[in-house]
Amino acid sequence: MRVAVIGLGYVGLTAAVCLSQAGHEVTGVEADPERLARLRELRLPFFEPGLLEGMTGALRSGRLSFAGDVREFGDPLDAAIVAVGSPQLPSGRADLSQVTAALQSLEALPLAPRLVMLKSTVPPGTSRRMLARLGPALARRYVYSPEFLSQGTAVRDWQAPARIVIGTDNKELLGEARELLRGCEAPWVVTTPTNAEMIKYAANAFLATKVSFVNEIANLCDDVGASIDDVVEGLGLDPRIGPAFLKAGVGWGGSCFPKDTRALANVAVGHRRSLPLLEAVITVNNRQPVMLLGAIHGSLQRVAEPLVAVGGLSFKAGTDDTREAPSRTMLPELIAQGYRVVAWDPLVACEVSERVFPGVTRAETFEQAAAGAHLVLVLTDAREIVGADWGAISRQMQAPKLVVDGRNCLDATFLRAVGLNYRAVGRAAS
Ligand code: UDX
């Protein structure tokens, strides 16, 4: 099929690369001239494992190309995927201007594509409202298919999704959709656009709920002398609960969970409904970094000129994305409290950390960051942090030699054996 993918963020670019690998002739459309120029120079605007290699191969094969505007197409398209941003406005509502503009640009083509698939996350009811405005011609070709890619595993998630959700009012499009997504083996959920939109929000809200729930239980474990690791093992083996998304720590961040939980809460407000559970999930998450900061202040009270080393700036390991990462709230607070802060991250670029974390010194390695520190704060479970030479780090740290493990990823027994004080989330009894 001849396919256009509009919007080359991590969803759109992953889609463009994987679709060309599946044999389609794909043009990736990116309106930002700087991003487009970078892509043409084979430079990714973000880090995503396997994507650069895939993109390079797809460009060489001739099945992938880039354009700045969908109007550059000469030949008619078989399908178009829209994966532009839908950021949150200060009012809490989703900014749908990019989505609307992309759909309008497809409508304006002399020969509109047979299939138009929206992938951007949009509040339930959006497709219906947009289609009513944009007209029946688009409605006949329109499918809403939410994306469930996780950063760090996006390519694998595209190729082997847990499910494919297709929301459409025109079942005749299913053949086109199957042809477009050929090679992605997964159960299909075929439903209405509004249901598909709701599935996306409900999935992210549920996963965020699991993490906030386990964080609450972990906090209580510290009070009662229980170990969250053992508690989660016992919980997760119940097939009705499952072990996924039960890792306690500093809380969730990133480009999806914070935005989508807030957006869902906002949708409820629009319908004069309160969602107390979702509100609590957000509140618990906001409290986790504050709780760890409290523990840090308590431990460093008597230290003159405390030096804090931070391992990991991104919202999770395996990505360079710092959007809504715990580091974004914690590091400014540490600086405001008068601490010297040295940080290291395996993927976040130097210029980004200088811009996003003013006042924080950047180290070349994790061990270098930790040298001379009174406290090490671990904010991602990056391989280099978990596998660091903790014996050497202990020898170079200053009292109280405290490691605050915000990801419950280190071996408490080993760290204590090498002379470090260790604190995590729900592991006081470990
Ligand atoms: C998420 C969804 O998983 C994905 O389906 C959706 O398309 C986009 O949002 P992503 O934001 O890449 O993906 O990250 P994910 O791996 O889901 O983790 C989200 C946050 O929860 C991270 O900050 C992570 O550190 C945290 N988390 C996750 C935990 O604290 N504990 C866990 O057990 C799991």
Residues whose N, C-alpha, C, O or C-beta is under 5 A from the ligand:
A	BS01	UDX	E147 F148 L149 S150 Q151 V211 F245 L246 K247 G249 G251 W252 G253 G254 S255 C256 F257 F315 K316
